[in-house]
Amino acid sequence: MVDKIPPIIEIGGILVSSDLFTEYFCCDYEKCKGICCVEGDAGAPVTMEEIADIEEVLDTVWGDLSASAQSVIDKQGVAYTDKDGDLVTSIVRGKDCVFTCYDGDNCLCALEKAYRNDKTQFCKPISCALYPIREKKFSGGLIGLNYNRWAVCKDAVEKGKALHLPVYQFLKEPLIRRFGQEWYDELCEVATLFDTPKD
């Protein structure tokens, strides 16, 4: 058992922030109502492959999108390059992701809704599935994983603490989707070397 966790740990060629082990998180949708799809000043990071996947299912989800979102997509497409030079999903009025749809006050992702209703094979961008983990690509192909703190997710932090659920465990499925089962198993092995997170 190691008493002190180094700030950055290399696991299978990926640089992992120790926050993934020490911070608690569990989305509390009943309280936040999916506000992460609405707040912010840019869309969700996407890859060229994901843009192609989104365009392929666009007709399927089109009817769930707002008229404003449809207009934005007609003008600039499903994604654009933000001020940092990253490809991100298009947004409406500087806030809502164009794939936001509503069930009363609850915000839903039209892409994920179609997927869960077995209408498509594409769920949503991996950046959305991995949140609050943010992936950063460095020169030479190196990848870093950081925990992103955001005030709108305060209820998720409290729920995670109540459940004693570290970030890396909460995001088991998307981490496996992104990096594979073997890598995630190694991540879990590294986690056992450290003391469990403290409240």
C-alpha positions in Angstrom: 0.0 0.0 0.0 1.3 3.4 -1.0 0.5 6.3 1.4 0.9 9.1 -1.0 -0.5 9.1 -4.6 1.7 10.8 -7.2 -0.3 13.5 -9.1 0.2 11.8 -12.4 0.4 8.1 -13.0 1.3 6.4 -16.3 -0.9 3.4 -17.0 -0.5 1.5 -20.2 0.9 4.5 -22.0 -1.8 6.9 -20.7 -1.1 9.7 -18.2 -3.8 9.5 -15.5 -4.5 12.2 -13.0 -4.6 10.8 -9.4 -7.9 12.6 -9.0 -9.6 9.7 -10.8 -8.7 7.6 -7.8 -9.2 10.2 -5.0 -12.3 12.1 -6.1 -15.9 10.8 -5.8 -18.5 11.3 -8.5 -21.9 9.9 -9.5 -24.4 11.8 -11.8 -27.5 12.9 -9.9 -29.8 13.4 -12.8 -32.9 14.0 -10.7 -31.2 17.2 -9.3 -29.1 18.4 -12.2 -31.6 17.5 -15.0 -28.8 17.1 -17.5 -27.6 20.7 -17.3 -24.1 19.7 -18.6 -25.6 19.5 -22.1 -26.8 23.1 -21.8 -24.2 25.1 -19.8 -20.8 26.0 -21.2 -19.4 28.1 -24.0 -18.6 25.3 -26.5 -19.9 22.0 -27.6 -18.7 18.5 -26.8 -15.3 17.5 -28.2 -15.7 15.1 -31.2 -13.4 13.2 -33.6 -13.8 13.2 -37.4 -15.0 9.5 -37.0 -17.7 10.6 -34.6 -18.8 13.4 -36.9 -19.3 10.8 -39.6 -21.2 8.6 -37.2 -23.4 11.5 -36.1 -24.1 12.5 -39.7 -25.2 8.9 -40.5 -27.8 9.0 -37.7 -28.9 12.6 -38.2 -32.1 11.7 -40.1 -33.1 9.4 -37.2 -32.7 12.0 -34.5 -33.8 15.1 -36.5 -37.4 15.1 -35.3 -36.2 15.3 -31.6 -34.1 18.4 -32.3 -35.4 21.9 -31.7 -36.1 24.2 -34.7 -33.2 26.4 -33.6 -30.9 23.4 -33.5 -32.0 22.2 -36.9 -31.3 25.7 -38.2 -27.8 25.7 -36.8 -27.0 22.3 -38.2 -28.4 23.4 -41.6 -26.0 26.4 -41.6 -22.8 25.0 -40.1 -23.2 21.3 -39.7 -23.1 19.0 -36.7 -19.7 20.3 -35.5 -17.4 23.3 -35.7 -13.9 24.3 -34.6 -13.9 26.3 -31.4 -11.6 29.1 -30.2 -9.0 26.5 -29.0 -8.9 24.8 -32.4 -10.9 21.7 -31.3 -13.7 20.1 -33.1 -16.9 20.3 -31.0 -20.6 19.7 -31.5 -22.5 22.7 -32.7 -24.4 24.7 -30.1 -27.5 26.9 -30.0 -27.3 30.5 -28.8 -23.8 29.9 -27.4 -25.1 27.3 -24.9 -27.2 24.2 -25.7 -25.7 21.4 -27.6 -27.7 21.0 -30.8 -28.5 17.4 -29.8 -30.2 18.5 -26.6 -33.9 17.6 -26.3 -36.3 17.9 -23.4 -38.7 15.8 -21.5 -40.4 18.4 -19.4 -37.6 20.1 -17.4 -35.2 17.2 -18.0 -32.5 17.6 -20.6 -31.8 14.6 -22.7 -29.3 13.7 -25.5 -31.2 13.0 -28.7 -28.3 10.7 -29.9 -28.3 8.6 -26.7 -32.1 8.5 -26.7 -32.2 7.0 -30.2 -29.5 4.5 -29.2 -31.3 3.4 -26.1 -34.5 2.9 -28.1 -32.5 0.6 -30.5 -32.9 3.0 -33.4 -29.1 3.5 -34.0 -25.8 1.9 -33.2 -24.1 5.2 -32.2 -24.7 6.3 -28.6 -22.9 9.6 -28.2 -19.4 11.2 -28.4 -16.9 9.5 -26.1 -16.1 12.9 -24.6 -19.7 13.1 -23.3 -19.6 9.5 -22.0 -16.3 10.1 -20.2 -17.3 13.3 -18.4 -16.1 14.5 -15.8 -12.9 13.0 -17.3 -11.4 15.2 -20.0 -9.0 13.7 -22.5 -6.0 15.7 -23.6 -3.8 14.8 -26.6 -0.2 15.8 -26.5 2.4 15.9 -29.2 3.7 12.5 -30.1 0.3 10.8 -29.6 0.5 10.9 -25.8 -2.8 11.0 -24.0 -3.6 12.5 -20.6 -6.8 12.0 -18.5 -7.8 14.7 -16.1 -10.7 15.2 -13.7 -12.7 18.3 -14.6 -14.3 20.2 -11.7 -17.5 22.1 -12.7 -19.9 23.8 -10.3 -23.0 22.4 -12.1 -21.9 18.9 -11.0 -21.8 19.7 -7.3 -24.7 17.3 -6.7 -22.8 14.5 -8.5 -19.9 15.0 -6.2 -22.1 14.8 -3.1 -23.8 11.7 -4.4 -20.5 10.1 -5.3 -19.3 10.8 -1.7 -22.4 9.3 -0.3 -21.9 6.1 -2.4 -18.1 6.1 -1.9 -17.8 5.8 -5.7 -14.5 7.1 -7.1 -14.5 8.7 -10.6 -12.7 5.7 -12.3 -15.3 3.3 -11.0 -18.3 5.5 -11.9 -16.9 5.7 -15.5 -16.0 2.0 -15.8 -18.1 1.4 -19.0 -16.9 4.5 -21.0 -13.3 3.9 -19.9 -13.5 0.4 -21.2 -15.2 1.6 -24.4 -12.4 4.1 -25.0 -9.3 2.2 -23.8 -10.3 -1.5 -23.6 -10.9 -4.0 -20.8 -7.2 -4.9 -20.4 -6.3 -1.2 -19.8 -9.1 -0.7 -17.3 -8.1 -3.9 -15.4 -4.6 -2.4 -15.1 -6.1 0.9 -13.9 -8.0 -1.0 -11.2 -4.8 -2.8 -10.2 -3.0 0.5 -9.8 -5.9 1.8 -7.6 -5.4 -1.1 -5.2 -1.9 0.2 -4.4 -3.3 3.4 -2.8 -5.5 4.1 0.2 -9.2 4.5 -0.6 -10.4 8.0 -1.2 -11.2 10.2 1.9 -14.4 12.2 2.2 
